[in-house]
Each structure stands twice: as C-alpha cells, then as structure tokens.
Amino acid sequence: MKRGCCKPNICSRKRDEYKYLGGYWPEVSDAPDPSLIEWQNLGVGPFSRFIRQVVIYLVCAVIVIVCFAGVVYGMDYSNELRLGSWSEQSCGAFLITKQAA
C-alpha cells in the first residue's frame, strides 16, 4: 500500500524546496568523539572562561540585590502610607468628631 507522501506531485515539490541547503539535500553524520576535539585550539582559555563566569555571576547577583532592595523599599513605603504617617504640620489640623460626621 502506497502512502500519499511518497507520490510525486506538484505540491510536495514546492513544500520540500525549503529543506535544501545550497541546492543540495543535507547529509546527516555522527558527531566526532569529544576526546578528539583539541580544546586548547579554541580561542578562549580556561582562565578567561573562569573570569567571564565570575563576572556574569557578579552581574546577576547585583541585579538580584537591586531588585530585592526595590521590593523591600516599595513595601516599606506602602506600609508607611497605609499606616498614616502624616502629621498635623503636613496636613494641618484636621479633626472629625462623631457629631460632625
């Protein structure tokens, strides 16, 4: 029994054209064994990689600390507003009694 995908037709040719690389169908092969790769020939040495990792970790830590401080400051400011940190000097004398309400 033949399947529909194996029949040549005009629609399948157009759909498969994007799969070609440079006009040729790509060939898949096995990756080389990692022990055959000469890591010292790569442009970045181990010390340089270590320094880059340390810098990235420090930048991430600073971002986390700044965000945490912003949240703490925002919550403190919100609590300050909610608890009524106003004074008579900033708002004037403002008294409401039961009879006036």
A tleap script that builds the chain and sets N, CA, C and O, in Angstrom:
source leaprc.protein.ff14SB
mol = sequence {
  NMET LYS ARG GLY CYS CYS LYS PRO ASN ILE
  CYS SER ARG LYS ARG ASP GLU TYR LYS TYR
  LEU GLY GLY TYR TRP PRO GLU VAL SER ASP
  ALA PRO ASP PRO SER LEU ILE GLU TRP GLN
  ASN LEU GLY VAL GLY PRO PHE SER ARG PHE
  ILE ARG GLN VAL VAL ILE TYR LEU VAL CYS
  ALA VAL ILE VAL ILE VAL CYS PHE ALA GLY
  VAL VAL TYR GLY MET ASP TYR SER ASN GLU
  LEU ARG LEU GLY SER TRP SER GLU GLN SER
  CYS GLY ALA PHE LEU ILE THR LYS GLN ALA
  CALA
}
set mol.1.N position { 0.839 -1.181 0.000 }
set mol.1.CA position { 0.000 0.000 0.000 }
set mol.1.C position { 0.884 1.245 0.000 }
set mol.1.O position { 1.765 1.393 0.848 }
set mol.2.N position { 0.646 2.115 -0.937 }
set mol.2.CA position { 1.445 3.340 -1.046 }
set mol.2.C position { 0.818 4.442 -0.213 }
set mol.2.O position { -0.402 4.600 -0.161 }
set mol.3.N position { 1.670 5.178 0.422 }
set mol.3.CA position { 1.201 6.308 1.221 }
set mol.3.C position { 1.191 7.556 0.362 }
set mol.3.O position { 1.908 7.640 -0.635 }
set mol.4.N position { 0.382 8.519 0.749 }
set mol.4.CA position { 0.244 9.749 -0.026 }
set mol.4.C position { 1.505 10.588 -0.061 }
set mol.4.O position { 1.700 11.353 -1.005 }
set mol.5.N position { 2.372 10.470 0.942 }
set mol.5.CA position { 3.562 11.316 0.985 }
set mol.5.C position { 4.633 10.845 -0.002 }
set mol.5.O position { 5.557 11.598 -0.310 }
set mol.6.N position { 4.523 9.644 -0.488 }
set mol.6.CA position { 5.538 9.118 -1.389 }
set mol.6.C position { 5.208 9.365 -2.856 }
set mol.6.O position { 6.055 9.147 -3.722 }
set mol.7.N position { 4.011 9.809 -3.143 }
set mol.7.CA position { 3.616 10.080 -4.521 }
set mol.7.C position { 4.153 11.432 -4.946 }
set mol.7.O position { 3.954 12.421 -4.240 }
set mol.8.N position { 4.834 11.499 -6.087 }
set mol.8.CA position { 5.311 12.799 -6.546 }
set mol.8.C position { 4.151 13.628 -7.078 }
set mol.8.O position { 3.369 13.161 -7.906 }
set mol.9.N position { 4.050 14.835 -6.606 }
set mol.9.CA position { 3.067 15.768 -7.142 }
set mol.9.C position { 3.615 17.185 -7.035 }
set mol.9.O position { 4.676 17.409 -6.452 }
set mol.10.N position { 2.904 18.108 -7.583 }
set mol.10.CA position { 3.387 19.485 -7.641 }
set mol.10.C position { 3.480 20.110 -6.246 }
set mol.10.O position { 4.424 20.851 -5.968 }
set mol.11.N position { 2.533 19.828 -5.384 }
set mol.11.CA position { 2.505 20.448 -4.052 }
set mol.11.C position { 3.694 20.014 -3.200 }
set mol.11.O position { 4.278 20.841 -2.500 }
set mol.12.N position { 4.066 18.724 -3.245 }
set mol.12.CA position { 5.154 18.259 -2.394 }
set mol.12.C position { 6.495 18.812 -2.830 }
set mol.12.O position { 7.367 19.019 -1.986 }
set mol.13.N position { 6.691 19.055 -4.095 }
set mol.13.CA position { 7.963 19.631 -4.558 }
set mol.13.C position { 8.139 21.035 -3.995 }
set mol.13.O position { 9.215 21.384 -3.508 }
set mol.14.N position { 7.107 21.820 -4.061 }
set mol.14.CA position { 7.201 23.189 -3.574 }
set mol.14.C position { 7.409 23.211 -2.054 }
set mol.14.O position { 8.157 24.043 -1.541 }
set mol.15.N position { 6.758 22.312 -1.351 }
set mol.15.CA position { 6.871 22.262 0.097 }
set mol.15.C position { 8.263 21.805 0.540 }
set mol.15.O position { 8.745 22.256 1.579 }
set mol.16.N position { 8.916 20.931 -0.212 }
set mol.16.CA position { 10.228 20.399 0.154 }
set mol.16.C position { 11.393 21.263 -0.299 }
set mol.16.O position { 12.532 20.979 0.071 }
set mol.17.N position { 11.153 22.313 -1.089 }
set mol.17.CA position { 12.250 23.146 -1.592 }
set mol.17.C position { 13.000 23.859 -0.469 }
set mol.17.O position { 14.207 24.070 -0.586 }
set mol.18.N position { 12.331 24.229 0.598 }
set mol.18.CA position { 12.986 24.952 1.677 }
set mol.18.C position { 13.941 24.065 2.463 }
set mol.18.O position { 14.744 24.575 3.244 }
set mol.19.N position { 13.875 22.767 2.279 }
set mol.19.CA position { 14.738 21.848 3.019 }
set mol.19.C position { 16.124 21.708 2.385 }
set mol.19.O position { 17.020 21.143 3.012 }
set mol.20.N position { 16.321 22.196 1.188 }
set mol.20.CA position { 17.615 22.109 0.516 }
set mol.20.C position { 18.546 23.211 1.023 }
set mol.20.O position { 18.114 24.345 1.228 }
set mol.21.N position { 19.808 22.880 1.221 }
set mol.21.CA position { 20.822 23.861 1.613 }
set mol.21.C position { 21.794 24.023 0.459 }
set mol.21.O position { 22.534 23.099 0.123 }
set mol.22.N position { 21.788 25.199 -0.144 }
set mol.22.CA position { 22.667 25.441 -1.281 }
set mol.22.C position { 22.312 24.574 -2.479 }
set mol.22.O position { 23.192 24.248 -3.277 }
set mol.23.N position { 21.068 24.198 -2.625 }
set mol.23.CA position { 20.627 23.381 -3.743 }
set mol.23.C position { 20.810 21.886 -3.527 }
set mol.23.O position { 20.443 21.097 -4.398 }
set mol.24.N position { 21.362 21.480 -2.403 }
set mol.24.CA position { 21.600 20.056 -2.135 }
set mol.24.C position { 20.873 19.641 -0.861 }
set mol.24.O position { 20.687 20.435 0.060 }
set mol.25.N position { 20.475 18.388 -0.836 }
set mol.25.CA position { 19.845 17.827 0.353 }
set mol.25.C position { 20.929 17.597 1.397 }
set mol.25.O position { 21.933 16.962 1.076 }
set mol.26.N position { 20.782 18.085 2.645 }
set mol.26.CA position { 21.845 17.924 3.642 }
set mol.26.C position { 22.016 16.464 4.061 }
set mol.26.O position { 21.048 15.709 4.157 }
set mol.27.N position { 23.270 16.089 4.305 }
set mol.27.CA position { 23.565 14.744 4.773 }
set mol.27.C position { 23.822 14.786 6.277 }
set mol.27.O position { 24.520 15.672 6.771 }
set mol.28.N position { 23.264 13.840 6.985 }
set mol.28.CA position { 23.430 13.762 8.431 }
set mol.28.C position { 24.522 12.757 8.737 }
set mol.28.O position { 24.537 11.650 8.199 }
set mol.29.N position { 25.448 13.163 9.621 }
set mol.29.CA position { 26.519 12.249 10.009 }
set mol.29.C position { 26.682 12.294 11.528 }
set mol.29.O position { 26.179 13.206 12.184 }
set mol.30.N position { 27.377 11.324 12.071 }
set mol.30.CA position { 27.618 11.271 13.506 }
set mol.30.C position { 28.589 12.363 13.923 }
set mol.30.O position { 29.486 12.736 13.167 }
set mol.31.N position { 28.400 12.871 15.135 }
set mol.31.CA position { 29.301 13.875 15.685 }
set mol.31.C position { 30.623 13.209 16.071 }
set mol.31.O position { 30.641 12.029 16.420 }
set mol.32.N position { 31.737 13.962 16.011 }
set mol.32.CA position { 33.013 13.372 16.437 }
set mol.32.C position { 33.026 13.119 17.936 }
set mol.32.O position { 32.287 13.755 18.687 }
set mol.33.N position { 33.852 12.209 18.358 }
set mol.33.CA position { 34.004 11.903 19.776 }
set mol.33.C position { 34.621 13.116 20.479 }
set mol.33.O position { 35.596 13.672 19.972 }
set mol.34.N position { 34.091 13.542 21.621 }
set mol.34.CA position { 34.622 14.726 22.298 }
set mol.34.C position { 36.104 14.614 22.661 }
set mol.34.O position { 36.785 15.633 22.781 }
set mol.35.N position { 36.606 13.407 22.836 }
set mol.35.CA position { 38.028 13.275 23.167 }
set mol.35.C position { 38.918 13.627 21.973 }
set mol.35.O position { 40.112 13.865 22.154 }
set mol.36.N position { 38.367 13.664 20.769 }
set mol.36.CA position { 39.153 14.002 19.583 }
set mol.36.C position { 39.238 15.512 19.358 }
set mol.36.O position { 40.045 15.973 18.552 }
set mol.37.N position { 38.431 16.266 20.048 }
set mol.37.CA position { 38.447 17.715 19.893 }
set mol.37.C position { 39.630 18.273 20.680 }
set mol.37.O position { 39.825 17.933 21.847 }
set mol.38.N position { 40.401 19.115 20.046 }
set mol.38.CA position { 41.550 19.738 20.702 }
set mol.38.C position { 41.090 21.058 21.314 }
set mol.38.O position { 41.096 22.100 20.658 }
set mol.39.N position { 40.692 20.992 22.579 }
set mol.39.CA position { 40.113 22.145 23.240 }
set mol.39.C position { 41.094 23.306 23.360 }
set mol.39.O position { 40.669 24.461 23.369 }
set mol.40.N position { 42.376 23.036 23.450 }
set mol.40.CA position { 43.346 24.117 23.590 }
set mol.40.C position { 43.443 24.956 22.323 }
set mol.40.O position { 43.966 26.070 22.357 }
set mol.41.N position { 42.946 24.438 21.214 }
set mol.41.CA position { 42.978 25.208 19.981 }
set mol.41.C position { 41.799 26.168 19.859 }
set mol.41.O position { 41.763 26.992 18.945 }
set mol.42.N position { 40.858 26.069 20.749 }
set mol.42.CA position { 39.780 27.050 20.753 }
set mol.42.C position { 40.347 28.366 21.260 }
set mol.42.O position { 41.329 28.373 22.002 }
set mol.43.N position { 39.742 29.474 20.869 }
set mol.43.CA position { 40.304 30.792 21.152 }
set mol.43.C position { 40.287 31.228 22.598 }
set mol.43.O position { 41.019 32.150 22.957 }
set mol.44.N position { 39.490 30.612 23.441 }
set mol.44.CA position { 39.337 31.072 24.821 }
set mol.44.C position { 39.938 30.043 25.761 }
set mol.44.O position { 39.593 28.862 25.717 }
set mol.45.N position { 40.840 30.508 26.611 }
set mol.45.CA position { 41.491 29.606 27.549 }
set mol.45.C position { 40.668 29.391 28.808 }
set mol.45.O position { 39.658 30.066 29.009 }
set mol.46.N position { 41.082 28.468 29.651 }
set mol.46.CA position { 40.314 28.171 30.862 }
set mol.46.C position { 40.267 29.343 31.850 }
set mol.46.O position { 39.242 29.556 32.497 }
set mol.47.N position { 41.351 30.098 31.973 }
set mol.47.CA position { 41.361 31.241 32.879 }
set mol.47.C position { 40.392 32.313 32.401 }
set mol.47.O position { 39.662 32.908 33.194 }
set mol.48.N position { 40.397 32.550 31.099 }
set mol.48.CA position { 39.487 33.537 30.534 }
set mol.48.C position { 38.029 33.111 30.724 }
set mol.48.O position { 37.175 33.948 31.018 }
set mol.49.N position { 37.741 31.826 30.561 }
set mol.49.CA position { 36.384 31.324 30.793 }
set mol.49.C position { 35.994 31.500 32.256 }
set mol.49.O position { 34.858 31.868 32.556 }
set mol.50.N position { 36.923 31.242 33.161 }
set mol.50.CA position { 36.661 31.403 34.592 }
set mol.50.C position { 36.355 32.860 34.928 }
set mol.50.O position { 35.404 33.139 35.659 }
set mol.51.N position { 37.145 33.786 34.405 }
set mol.51.CA position { 36.929 35.210 34.657 }
set mol.51.C position { 35.571 35.636 34.116 }
set mol.51.O position { 34.856 36.394 34.772 }
set mol.52.N position { 35.208 35.161 32.935 }
set mol.52.CA position { 33.907 35.506 32.360 }
set mol.52.C position { 32.766 34.984 33.222 }
set mol.52.O position { 31.769 35.679 33.414 }
set mol.53.N position { 32.899 33.783 33.738 }
set mol.53.CA position { 31.863 33.221 34.604 }
set mol.53.C position { 31.722 34.037 35.881 }
set mol.53.O position { 30.608 34.306 36.329 }
set mol.54.N position { 32.844 34.431 36.468 }
set mol.54.CA position { 32.808 35.223 37.697 }
set mol.54.C position { 32.113 36.560 37.442 }
set mol.54.O position { 31.292 36.996 38.248 }
set mol.55.N position { 32.436 37.202 36.337 }
set mol.55.CA position { 31.819 38.489 36.007 }
set mol.55.C position { 30.307 38.326 35.824 }
set mol.55.O position { 29.530 39.136 36.330 }
set mol.56.N position { 29.894 37.292 35.110 }
set mol.56.CA position { 28.461 37.057 34.892 }
set mol.56.C position { 27.758 36.795 36.220 }
set mol.56.O position { 26.673 37.326 36.453 }
set mol.57.N position { 28.361 35.980 37.100 }
set mol.57.CA position { 27.753 35.709 38.398 }
set mol.57.C position { 27.627 36.982 39.229 }
set mol.57.O position { 26.613 37.186 39.896 }
set mol.58.N position { 28.643 37.837 39.196 }
set mol.58.CA position { 28.584 39.082 39.949 }
set mol.58.C position { 27.497 40.015 39.408 }
set mol.58.O position { 26.763 40.632 40.180 }
set mol.59.N position { 27.402 40.113 38.096 }
set mol.59.CA position { 26.368 40.954 37.489 }
set mol.59.C position { 24.984 40.442 37.876 }
set mol.59.O position { 24.108 41.233 38.226 }
set mol.60.N position { 24.780 39.138 37.817 }
set mol.60.CA position { 23.486 38.557 38.209 }
set mol.60.C position { 23.187 38.811 39.678 }
set mol.60.O position { 22.050 39.123 40.034 }
set mol.61.N position { 24.193 38.682 40.535 }
set mol.61.CA position { 23.992 38.924 41.964 }
set mol.61.C position { 23.623 40.379 42.215 }
set mol.61.O position { 22.750 40.653 43.039 }
set mol.62.N position { 24.259 41.312 41.530 }
set mol.62.CA position { 23.940 42.732 41.696 }
set mol.62.C position { 22.506 43.004 41.243 }
set mol.62.O position { 21.781 43.746 41.906 }
set mol.63.N position { 22.096 42.419 40.140 }
set mol.63.CA position { 20.730 42.622 39.650 }
set mol.63.C position { 19.720 42.080 40.656 }
set mol.63.O position { 18.711 42.731 40.928 }
set mol.64.N position { 19.976 40.905 41.207 }
set mol.64.CA position { 19.055 40.318 42.195 }
set mol.64.C position { 18.991 41.190 43.446 }
set mol.64.O position { 17.903 41.422 43.973 }
set mol.65.N position { 20.122 41.673 43.926 }
set mol.65.CA position { 20.157 42.507 45.137 }
set mol.65.C position { 19.425 43.826 44.904 }
set mol.65.O position { 18.678 44.276 45.772 }
set mol.66.N position { 19.628 44.447 43.750 }
set mol.66.CA position { 18.948 45.711 43.450 }
set mol.66.C position { 17.439 45.498 43.369 }
set mol.66.O position { 16.673 46.305 43.896 }
set mol.67.N position { 17.008 44.432 42.723 }
set mol.67.CA position { 15.570 44.146 42.635 }
set mol.67.C position { 14.987 43.855 44.017 }
set mol.67.O position { 13.892 44.321 44.332 }
set mol.68.N position { 15.689 43.107 44.830 }
set mol.68.CA position { 15.222 42.809 46.187 }
set mol.68.C position { 15.108 44.088 47.010 }
set mol.68.O position { 14.124 44.276 47.726 }
set mol.69.N position { 16.099 44.966 46.915 }
set mol.69.CA position { 16.064 46.230 47.651 }
set mol.69.C position { 14.904 47.091 47.165 }
set mol.69.O position { 14.263 47.768 47.969 }
set mol.70.N position { 14.625 47.076 45.879 }
set mol.70.CA position { 13.495 47.837 45.353 }
set mol.70.C position { 12.169 47.334 45.888 }
set mol.70.O position { 11.293 48.132 46.222 }
set mol.71.N position { 12.010 46.023 45.974 }
set mol.71.CA position { 10.777 45.452 46.518 }
set mol.71.C position { 10.639 45.801 47.994 }
set mol.71.O position { 9.557 46.186 48.437 }
set mol.72.N position { 11.713 45.674 48.757 }
set mol.72.CA position { 11.665 45.995 50.189 }
set mol.72.C position { 11.336 47.472 50.389 }
set mol.72.O position { 10.513 47.813 51.238 }
set mol.73.N position { 11.969 48.348 49.618 }
set mol.73.CA position { 11.692 49.781 49.740 }
set mol.73.C position { 10.236 50.079 49.370 }
set mol.73.O position { 9.574 50.867 50.046 }
set mol.74.N position { 9.743 49.463 48.316 }
set mol.74.CA position { 8.359 49.675 47.903 }
set mol.74.C position { 7.367 49.199 48.947 }
set mol.74.O position { 6.362 49.866 49.195 }
set mol.75.N position { 7.631 48.055 49.562 }
set mol.75.CA position { 6.737 47.558 50.609 }
set mol.75.C position { 6.783 48.454 51.840 }
set mol.75.O position { 5.749 48.705 52.459 }
set mol.76.N position { 7.955 48.935 52.198 }
set mol.76.CA position { 8.086 49.832 53.346 }
set mol.76.C position { 7.346 51.144 53.076 }
set mol.76.O position { 6.660 51.659 53.959 }
set mol.77.N position { 7.477 51.680 51.880 }
set mol.77.CA position { 6.794 52.919 51.514 }
set mol.77.C position { 5.279 52.710 51.518 }
set mol.77.O position { 4.532 53.587 51.951 }
set mol.78.N position { 4.826 51.554 51.037 }
set mol.78.CA position { 3.401 51.236 51.038 }
set mol.78.C position { 2.867 51.135 52.467 }
set mol.78.O position { 1.792 51.655 52.766 }
set mol.79.N position { 3.603 50.477 53.336 }
set mol.79.CA position { 3.190 50.383 54.743 }
set mol.79.C position { 3.164 51.751 55.407 }
set mol.79.O position { 2.282 52.039 56.215 }
set mol.80.N position { 4.119 52.578 55.070 }
set mol.80.CA position { 4.183 53.918 55.632 }
set mol.80.C position { 2.949 54.724 55.225 }
set mol.80.O position { 2.376 55.440 56.047 }
set mol.81.N position { 2.542 54.610 53.968 }
set mol.81.CA position { 1.357 55.321 53.508 }
set mol.81.C position { 0.090 54.745 54.126 }
set mol.81.O position { -0.830 55.486 54.472 }
set mol.82.N position { 0.045 53.436 54.261 }
set mol.82.CA position { -1.142 52.780 54.795 }
set mol.82.C position { -1.344 53.100 56.270 }
set mol.82.O position { -2.479 53.266 56.718 }
set mol.83.N position { -0.270 53.188 57.017 }
set mol.83.CA position { -0.374 53.441 58.460 }
set mol.83.C position { -0.624 54.908 58.783 }
set mol.83.O position { -0.843 55.258 59.942 }
set mol.84.N position { -0.594 55.747 57.792 }
set mol.84.CA position { -0.886 57.163 58.024 }
set mol.84.C position { 0.263 57.889 58.664 }
set mol.84.O position { 0.159 58.308 59.816 }
set mol.85.N position { 1.320 58.047 57.979 }
set mol.85.CA position { 2.487 58.716 58.543 }
set mol.85.C position { 2.413 60.224 58.358 }
set mol.85.O position { 3.438 60.905 58.363 }
set mol.86.N position { 1.217 60.740 58.197 }
set mol.86.CA position { 1.083 62.181 58.057 }
set mol.86.C position { 1.045 62.824 59.434 }
set mol.86.O position { 0.773 62.165 60.437 }
set mol.87.N position { 1.316 64.087 59.462 }
set mol.87.CA position { 1.307 64.825 60.728 }
set mol.87.C position { 0.438 66.067 60.566 }
set mol.87.O position { 0.021 66.409 59.459 }
set mol.88.N position { 0.174 66.731 61.675 }
set mol.88.CA position { -0.619 67.954 61.610 }
set mol.88.C position { 0.101 69.055 60.854 }
set mol.88.O position { -0.536 69.925 60.259 }
set mol.89.N position { 1.412 69.023 60.874 }
set mol.89.CA position { 2.169 70.053 60.176 }
set mol.89.C position { 2.029 69.901 58.665 }
set mol.89.O position { 1.946 70.899 57.948 }
set mol.90.N position { 2.001 68.664 58.176 }
set mol.90.CA position { 1.918 68.479 56.737 }
set mol.90.C position { 0.492 68.609 56.216 }
set mol.90.O position { 0.287 69.037 55.080 }
set mol.91.N position { -0.510 68.240 57.044 }
set mol.91.CA position { -1.897 68.280 56.586 }
set mol.91.C position { -2.731 69.330 57.307 }
set mol.91.O position { -3.875 69.569 56.919 }
set mol.92.N position { -2.205 69.951 58.324 }
set mol.92.CA position { -2.971 70.908 59.097 }
set mol.92.C position { -3.820 70.187 60.131 }
set mol.92.O position { -3.866 68.957 60.166 }
set mol.93.N position { -4.476 70.948 60.953 }
set mol.93.CA position { -5.327 70.365 61.980 }
set mol.93.C position { -6.606 69.889 61.314 }
set mol.93.O position { -7.361 70.685 60.756 }
set mol.94.N position { -6.844 68.586 61.377 }
set mol.94.CA position { -7.993 68.001 60.697 }
set mol.94.C position { -8.638 67.029 61.660 }
set mol.94.O position { -8.206 65.882 61.774 }
set mol.95.N position { -9.650 67.472 62.342 }
set mol.95.CA position { -10.313 66.639 63.335 }
set mol.95.C position { -11.780 66.453 62.952 }
set mol.95.O position { -12.468 67.421 62.628 }
set mol.96.N position { -12.252 65.217 62.990 }
set mol.96.CA position { -13.644 64.909 62.704 }
set mol.96.C position { -14.214 64.213 63.934 }
set mol.96.O position { -13.664 63.222 64.414 }
set mol.97.N position { -15.285 64.728 64.419 }
set mol.97.CA position { -15.963 64.113 65.555 }
set mol.97.C position { -17.173 63.336 65.064 }
set mol.97.O position { -17.547 63.439 63.895 }
set mol.98.N position { -17.788 62.559 65.947 }
set mol.98.CA position { -18.974 61.799 65.566 }
set mol.98.C position { -20.125 62.730 65.191 }
set mol.98.O position { -20.908 62.433 64.290 }
set mol.99.N position { -20.214 63.838 65.881 }
set mol.99.CA position { -21.297 64.771 65.609 }
set mol.99.C position { -21.095 65.456 64.269 }
set mol.99.O position { -22.064 65.731 63.561 }
set mol.100.N position { -19.862 65.732 63.919 }
set mol.100.CA position { -19.612 66.407 62.642 }
set mol.100.C position { -19.769 65.451 61.454 }
set mol.100.O position { -20.100 65.873 60.347 }
set mol.101.N position { -19.527 64.160 61.698 }
set mol.101.CA position { -19.644 63.186 60.625 }
set mol.101.C position { -21.094 62.944 60.357 }
set mol.101.O position { -21.436 62.149 59.481 }
savepdb mol mol.pdb
quit
